[in-house]
Amino acid sequence: MTEQGSENEILPGAQLDASKMLGHWLLARIGKQVLRPGGLNMTYSLLDSLKINWTDDVVEFAPGLAATAKQIIAMKPSSYVGIERDKDAVRFTSHQLESADIAKVIQGTASDSSLESGEASVVVGEAMLSMQSQKQKQLIADEAFRILRPGGRYGIHELSITPAKTPFEMKEEIKNALSNAINVGARPLAESDWCQLLEASGFEIEAIEHAPMHLLQPLRLVEDEGVLGVLRIFKNLMFDRIARQRVRLMRRVFKKYEEHLSAIMIVAKKPG
């Protein structure tokens, strides 16, 4: 048990041994609040590019710890809906947003949200498409297109393989190493492949930005978590040997392939 206390007890998978938890929930257990590959700065850039305002109805796929949800709500949209697959994640995220009367979190999947066509003007998804098969990625992009009104914007923040001409064998090696480290299938794409995915659903690309994938690098940790947050993470790792071993493995994998990994942000528009 980390010093997160009772809040940590309702994290999805909290009952699991640290060796079996998905990587992002393991990091959350030890106190990491920002779980996006490009860090807070890329999330800020994504939201700035989406230009959310009081006229917008925003849908977020897989809001996780609700860090981005809170930023979206601070931009004062007309409404916010989070779509979470796991009932424990729905409960956790709802608890984080309970003071926001414009927000709700419902159980559903990003590929079948149960929302009406044209219900949203903005759809956001971070660090979730990278963990899906190619078929599932396309279904999710199609769902974002369906629930958006004409002129609506879809913003993603994901993992990217770089350069685009990285040999197939290296791409497969990276995917396997990432999957083993984080206990979930990791399938990042090159920038051109991400664009093709969105265009296949009918979107027009409006903005693209890259950032180093430095999720567990010291400078990024301080930028994202603050000094006190980093100290809390280190303290929690001191008392959790298995979590410490897994975080070391993640760092080794990220470091080994850092020349071929980046964070990518894309904003796309539904024509009309």
Secondary structure, 3 states (H helix, E strand, C coil): CCCCCHHHHCCCCCCCCCCCCCHHHHHHHCCCCCCCCCHHHHHHHHHHHHCCCCCCEEEEECCCCCHHHHHHHHCCCCEEEEEECCHHHHHHHHHHCCCCCCEEEEECECCECCCCCCCEEEEEEECCHHHCCHHHHHHHHHHHHHHEEEEEEEEEEEEEECCCCCCHHHHHHHHHHHHHHHCCCCCCECHHHHHHHHHHCCCEEEEEEEEECCCCCHHHHHHHHHHHHHHHHHHHHHCCHHHHHHHHHHHHHHHHCHHHEEEEEEEEECCC
